[in-house]
Amino acid sequence: MQHDDLPVVLISGGIGITPLFSMLQTLVKEQMKQKVTFIHSTRNSKTHAFRKDVNQMAIDNENIKSLVCYDRLRRTK
């Protein structure tokens, strides 16, 4: 049974993003055909690792959708 066409969902929280970011990079490098949803939860934009990289991958690859959940809004002074 082939699974190449099944969608991929990567879910991470906090520093757990590191291995999933690596998986996302591999999917991009291998020019995946399936839809990829990358979901990440972190405290706020200041703690959001790889934000620019993941956003750029989603812009460059129509098969990637990135969703982010922040625990709290960051206050500016």
C-alpha positions in Angstrom: 0.0 0.0 0.0 1.4 3.4 -1.0 1.1 6.3 1.4 2.7 9.0 -0.8 -0.6 10.7 -1.3 -1.8 10.8 2.4 -1.6 14.2 4.1 1.0 14.8 6.7 0.3 16.6 10.0 3.2 17.8 12.1 2.3 19.0 15.6 4.8 20.6 18.0 4.9 22.7 21.2 7.7 24.9 22.5 11.2 23.5 21.9 9.6 20.3 20.5 9.5 22.2 17.2 13.2 21.3 16.5 12.7 17.7 15.3 9.5 18.5 13.4 11.2 21.5 11.7 13.8 19.0 10.5 11.1 16.7 9.2 9.5 19.6 7.4 12.8 20.5 5.8 13.2 16.9 4.6 9.7 16.9 3.0 10.5 20.2 1.2 13.9 18.9 0.0 12.3 15.7 -1.3 9.6 17.8 -3.1 6.7 16.1 -1.5 3.4 15.9 -3.3 1.1 15.5 -0.3 -0.5 18.3 1.7 1.5 19.1 4.9 -0.1 20.9 7.9 2.5 22.2 10.3 0.9 23.1 13.7 3.0 24.8 16.4 2.1 26.1 19.9 4.4 28.3 21.9 4.2 31.0 24.6 4.5 34.0 22.4 6.2 35.5 19.3 9.4 36.0 21.2 9.7 32.2 21.9 8.6 31.2 18.4 11.6 29.3 17.0 12.0 28.9 13.2 9.1 31.3 12.6 10.6 33.0 9.5 11.8 29.7 8.1 8.5 27.9 8.4 6.6 30.9 7.0 8.9 31.1 4.0 8.5 27.4 3.4 4.7 27.8 3.4 4.9 30.7 1.0 7.2 28.8 -1.3 5.3 25.5 -1.3 1.5 25.5 -1.9 1.3 22.1 -0.2 2.3 23.5 3.2 -0.1 25.2 5.6 1.3 26.6 8.8 -0.8 27.2 11.9 0.5 28.8 15.1 -1.1 29.1 18.6 0.3 31.5 21.2 -0.4 30.9 24.9 -0.2 34.6 25.7 0.2 37.8 23.8 3.6 39.5 24.2 3.4 42.9 25.9 5.3 45.8 24.5 6.7 48.6 26.7 
